Amino acid sequence: MIDNIIQIPLLSLMDMFREICETQGGEIIDHEGRYITYASPGSLYSRNFILDADENELDPILKEIHENISKGLPGRISFTKEMAPENIADLLEQNGFAPFISQTGMIFDLAAGFPEEKDENIAYMTDEQMVEWSITVAEGFSKPREDEPFIALNKSDKILTYGYMDAGKIASTGMLLLHPEISGIHEITTLPPYREKGQATAIIVRMLQDLKERGISSVSLQASDMGRDYVYAPLGFEAVSTIPTYMPA
């Protein structure tokens, strides 16, 4: 287990970005350990992650990221709020960045126990189903559709992709990035007409069962407020951090 539990959800998110870059031929730039850029061509899965920067380093880092945008590198910035300087929000806005989203970093220890029932409506996605799966993700999150990154990821032996089938339609989605220390849950969403039926919870439970069978003891995710309160916290996920994302104003 990583010593600093607060950073785990951010590092897990970075694992997913790394996997996308590696499967799609994207670029990973380590800026002397202060921040890391993941640049996957034409993909929303491109971002700067600030990891280790004190107040004196932060202003030049933000200026550097702003300059890199003109070179085609991504402009979005994510960080763990609890690990960042207190004035980071002010510095971000002074450097031309604005709040985009904020998520709650959560972790789950499988030793705490979880429901063992298997829902037969959950299926592992084939390559042929990934286009429909990506449509569900786009509509569920109200974001642009991206087929290619997901199709590429589905071919990785580190990824398990789930769909909740309702009358033959992929109504809910989920993606699990396997890691021997702590795995990562991603892309949990449900189409609006199918919400409040427990489908997302059922997918999470299946993921926990799959992790247990593989001997993996911990998993993390980044939750919206709704997901945190109605799906993850009731299952026993623990909130450990706040992960804001900013983008050029």
Secondary structure, 3 states (H helix, E strand, C coil): CCCCHHHHHHHHHHHHHHHHHHHHCCEEEEECCCEEEEECCCCCCCEEEECCCCHHHHHHHHHHHHHHHCCCCCCCEEECHHHCCCCHHHHHHHCCEEEEEEEEEEEEEHHHCCCCCCCCCEEECCHHHHHHHHHHHHHHHCCCCCHHHHHHHCCCCCEEEEEEEECCEEEEEEEEECCCCCEEEEEEEECHHHCCCCHHHHHHHHHHHHHHHCCCCEEEEEECHHHHHHHHHHHCCEEEEEEEEEEEC
